[in-house]
């Protein structure tokens, strides 16, 4: 039975209108539907970019286990059947890295849990690469950005990023966890290093945003070493939230660009036809 036949006693034109309304209601959500308010933060998974460079360097979850595997729980992880990769048996389970601490053993980073909705992909940028995201503010306020990340250098060497909202720059930001203990207490080490310890940091500034559409851009600025080596920094998601304590920057919804009026084309010069001379 066709969709039209499923609508008895309805003329075909009206039926098509009904189907169009139904179809519009089940379309996939767009980036413009990412909404944030002063009371409701917004988590944006890395993969939901609207533009950028190096997006192909995302690492997507491998459900069979391997170098990057996202699971909701140890039960879903099915250890040790899906356990093993070139790093020596590790997997990401609810944002925590698990690995073999000894033959037949299993340990993890003990870092605080992530925010819900972080997605199942990581961005592995190198300096110069960037990503951008669209979001909508429902009430005017100052907003800061939380970034969920890990760095193979940990506290030893700085990794610098820059964020802009509607073109207004944060300036250089040295990536670090909000809770300094996550980079000092050895309980949070994963396999003896910080590279797989996922932590959350917050921008030291906030942007004063009007209600409406905005664009967040994040760029990797510098590494302490290995500037062309993807995988030393992992970014999983960004969370936009009400700014608390950060220096406030002025920003506003981008205004549509006004097109310059097209200049009028010059009229061709009129010519007087030459009369033929009489023979």
C-alpha positions, 0 to 999 in steps of 0.5 A: 500500500502506498502512502497516498492509499493510507490516507482514505477520503483525502484528495491527492493534493491535500495528502501530499501536503500532509506527507510534506508536513510529516516529513518535515517533522522527522528530518535530522536535527541541524547545527542551528538546533544546538541551543544553550541558555544561562541555566542549560549548558550545551554539549557539542560532540567533536564530530558535529562541525560546520567547517574546519581543517583536519576534520579527517583526523577524527578518530571514530569509535571501533565497536570491536575494540582497538586503538580507539573504542568507546563503550558505555560500560565494562559490560558492553566492553566485554573484556578481554574479548575486545581488548587489545591494540598497538598501545598494549590493550587499552579502550575508552569506556565512558571516557575512562581509559582502561588498560592491562596493569598486569596479565589478566588485570584491568585498571583505569584512570579514575578521572571524573566522569564526562558530561553526557552526550560527548559522542563517539569520536575524538579530534586529533589536531596539530598546530594550524588545524581548526574546527567550527560549530554553530549554536543558538543562545536563547537568553543574553548572558556571558558564556564560557567554553569547557573543553574535554581533552587529553595531552601526552605531555600532561603538565610537563609542557604547554599545549596552546589553543585559541577560541573565537566566538563570532570572530572575537578571540580568547587569545592564547589558552594553555590547555589544563584541567580545572582540577589541578590534582588530575595532573599531579596525583598519580592515581590519574595516570593511565599506564604510567603517562598522562596521554590517555587521562581525559580531563576538562578545562574551562576558558579563562574568558567568557563571551557576552552574547546576544540571543540568536545564532553564533559560531564557535571556532577552535584552533590548535596554536602550538605543541611543545614538540612533534608539530606534525604528529597527530594523536598527541592531543585528543579533544572529545567535546566542547560544552558552552555554559554560563560564564562564572568568574572569567573575564568577559569579552564583548560579542554579538550575533553576526549581522548578515553581510550587506551586498554592495549595489551593482553599478549600472552598466554604461549605455552604449553610445548612440550613433547616427546612421550615415546616409548613402550618397546619391549617385 
